[in-house]
Amino acid sequence: MIKKYLSIIKQVTIASAVSVIIYVFTCWIIAAFMNEVAKTLYWIALVIYSVLFMGVFCLLLIRRIHVRNSVGEEKALKDFENGYWGIKKDYIFLFKREISTLIAFAFINGASWIMISIDKLIFSRRTVTAILLLYAPLNIVGITLPEWANGILGYLFGTIFCFAIYLLELVLFRKKWYMHWN
């Protein structure tokens, strides 16, 4: 059981690292555009960019876990041998099957929040825990929250929202695979 969670955390870490590299290379272009917009449009642009960044992370994670070795396609083929049951039912089915991914997201975000809080308590700023920026794709939507809610609520909201995007993208992949077979 622990081996399963460690495997998921490893895949999340790799997908996060690639996502952060993509973020670094696109950030300066996006920032240039965002600095030219009004304050209200800036917040909307930040929300859109955060959701897109989280979506890219989830796509990379799905690619690592389900697409790269065709495990996801084989599971979908087995699940849909009697026909496709619809997006809503598949979403609920995958929620139950992928609960270990949600737990891994929650563990990473919870551990990050605790370590960052301890680091800030001891040093009054982030020092050693700056390395945890690697996991920014899991909670990037937290930056769109007000300052008072950007603590634990940002990590909690990020965990739930990232998992919802992950499931939605996985459901769409599975629908695409089913359509490809038929």
C-alpha positions as CSV (number, residue, x, y, z in Angstrom):
1,M,0.0,0.0,0.0
2,I,2.8,2.5,0.9
3,K,4.6,1.4,-2.2
4,K,1.6,2.5,-4.3
5,Y,1.5,6.0,-2.6
6,L,5.3,6.4,-3.1
7,S,4.9,5.5,-6.7
8,I,2.2,8.1,-7.1
9,I,4.2,10.7,-5.3
10,K,7.2,10.0,-7.5
11,Q,5.0,10.5,-10.6
12,V,3.6,13.7,-9.2
13,T,7.1,15.0,-8.5
14,I,8.2,14.3,-12.0
15,A,5.1,15.9,-13.5
16,S,5.5,18.9,-11.2
17,A,9.2,19.3,-12.2
18,V,8.3,19.4,-15.9
19,S,5.4,21.7,-15.2
20,V,7.6,24.1,-13.3
21,I,10.1,24.1,-16.1
22,I,7.3,25.0,-18.6
23,Y,6.1,27.6,-16.1
24,V,9.5,29.2,-16.0
25,F,9.8,29.4,-19.7
26,T,6.3,30.9,-20.2
27,C,6.1,33.0,-17.1
28,W,7.9,36.1,-18.5
29,I,5.7,36.2,-21.6
30,I,2.5,35.8,-19.6
31,A,3.7,38.4,-17.0
32,A,4.4,40.9,-19.8
33,F,0.8,40.6,-21.0
34,M,-0.7,40.6,-17.5
35,N,1.1,43.7,-16.5
36,E,-0.6,45.6,-19.3
37,V,-4.1,44.9,-18.1
38,A,-6.3,46.6,-15.6
39,K,-6.4,45.4,-11.9
40,T,-9.7,43.5,-12.3
41,L,-8.6,41.9,-15.5
42,Y,-5.3,41.0,-13.9
43,W,-7.1,38.9,-11.3
44,I,-9.1,37.2,-14.0
45,A,-6.0,36.5,-16.1
46,L,-4.2,35.2,-13.0
47,V,-7.1,32.8,-12.3
48,I,-7.1,31.6,-15.9
49,Y,-3.3,31.2,-16.0
50,S,-3.4,29.3,-12.7
51,V,-6.1,26.9,-13.9
52,L,-4.2,26.4,-17.2
53,F,-1.0,25.7,-15.4
54,M,-2.7,23.2,-13.1
55,G,-4.3,21.6,-16.2
56,V,-0.9,21.2,-17.9
57,F,0.4,19.6,-14.7
58,C,-2.6,17.2,-14.7
59,L,-2.0,16.3,-18.4
60,L,1.6,15.5,-17.7
61,L,0.6,13.4,-14.7
62,I,-2.0,11.5,-16.7
63,R,0.6,11.0,-19.5
64,R,3.1,9.6,-16.9
65,I,0.6,7.3,-15.1
66,H,-1.9,6.3,-17.7
67,V,-0.8,7.0,-21.3
68,R,2.9,6.3,-21.4
69,N,2.6,2.6,-20.7
70,S,-1.0,2.2,-22.0
71,V,-2.2,1.1,-18.5
72,G,-5.0,3.6,-18.6
73,E,-6.1,2.6,-22.0
74,E,-6.2,-1.1,-21.0
75,K,-8.2,-0.3,-17.9
76,A,-10.6,1.8,-19.9
77,L,-11.0,-1.0,-22.5
78,K,-11.8,-3.4,-19.7
79,D,-14.2,-1.0,-18.0
80,F,-16.1,-0.2,-21.2
81,E,-16.3,-3.7,-22.7
82,N,-20.2,-3.4,-22.4
83,G,-20.2,0.1,-23.8
84,Y,-19.4,3.6,-22.6
85,W,-21.5,4.6,-19.6
86,G,-21.2,8.4,-19.9
87,I,-19.0,11.2,-18.5
88,K,-20.9,11.7,-15.2
89,K,-20.9,8.0,-14.3
90,D,-17.2,7.6,-15.4
91,Y,-16.3,10.6,-13.3
92,I,-17.8,9.1,-10.2
93,F,-16.3,5.7,-11.0
94,L,-12.8,7.3,-11.4
95,F,-13.2,9.3,-8.2
96,K,-13.5,6.0,-6.3
97,R,-10.6,4.4,-8.2
98,E,-8.3,7.3,-8.1
99,I,-8.8,8.1,-4.4
100,S,-5.1,7.2,-3.8
101,T,-4.1,10.0,-6.1
102,L,-6.3,12.4,-4.0
103,I,-4.6,11.2,-0.9
104,A,-1.2,11.7,-2.5
105,F,-2.1,15.2,-3.5
106,A,-3.4,15.9,0.1
107,F,-0.3,14.4,1.7
108,I,2.1,16.5,-0.5
109,N,0.2,19.7,0.1
110,G,-0.3,19.0,3.8
111,A,3.3,18.2,4.3
112,S,4.4,21.2,2.3
113,W,2.1,23.5,4.3
114,I,3.4,22.1,7.6
115,M,7.1,22.4,6.6
116,I,6.6,25.9,5.2
117,S,4.8,27.0,8.4
118,I,7.5,25.6,10.6
119,D,10.2,27.2,8.4
120,K,8.4,30.6,8.6
121,L,7.9,30.2,12.3
122,I,11.6,29.6,12.9
123,F,13.2,31.9,10.3
124,S,10.3,34.4,9.7
125,R,10.5,33.5,6.0
126,R,10.9,30.6,3.7
127,T,14.5,29.3,3.6
128,V,15.0,25.5,3.3
129,T,11.4,24.9,2.1
130,A,11.9,27.0,-1.0
131,I,12.6,23.6,-2.6
132,L,8.9,22.8,-2.1
133,L,8.1,25.3,-4.9
134,L,8.5,22.2,-7.0
135,Y,5.0,21.3,-5.9
136,A,3.5,24.6,-6.9
137,P,1.3,23.1,-9.6
138,L,-0.7,21.3,-6.8
139,N,-1.7,24.6,-5.2
140,I,-1.1,27.4,-7.6
141,V,-4.8,28.5,-7.5
142,G,-4.1,29.5,-3.9
143,I,-2.5,32.7,-5.2
144,T,-5.8,33.8,-6.5
145,L,-7.3,33.8,-3.0
146,P,-7.2,36.8,-0.7
147,E,-4.1,37.1,1.4
148,W,-5.9,36.0,4.6
149,A,-7.0,32.7,2.8
150,N,-3.8,31.9,1.1
151,G,-2.5,29.7,3.9
152,I,-4.0,26.3,4.6
153,L,-7.1,27.2,2.6
154,G,-5.0,27.7,-0.5
155,Y,-3.4,24.3,-0.1
156,L,-6.8,22.6,0.7
157,F,-8.5,24.3,-2.3
158,G,-5.5,23.5,-4.5
159,T,-5.7,19.8,-3.6
160,I,-9.4,19.6,-4.3
161,F,-9.3,21.7,-7.5
162,C,-6.3,19.9,-8.9
163,F,-7.8,16.5,-8.3
164,A,-11.1,17.7,-9.9
165,I,-9.1,18.8,-13.0
166,Y,-7.1,15.6,-13.0
167,L,-10.3,13.5,-13.0
168,L,-12.0,15.6,-15.7
169,E,-9.0,15.3,-18.0
170,L,-8.8,11.5,-17.3
171,V,-12.5,11.1,-18.0
172,L,-12.0,12.9,-21.3
173,F,-9.0,10.7,-22.2
174,R,-11.0,7.6,-21.5
175,K,-13.9,8.9,-23.6
176,K,-11.4,9.6,-26.4
177,W,-10.0,6.1,-26.1
178,Y,-13.5,4.6,-26.3
179,M,-14.4,6.6,-29.4
180,H,-11.1,5.5,-31.0
181,W,-12.0,1.8,-30.5
182,N,-15.5,2.2,-31.9
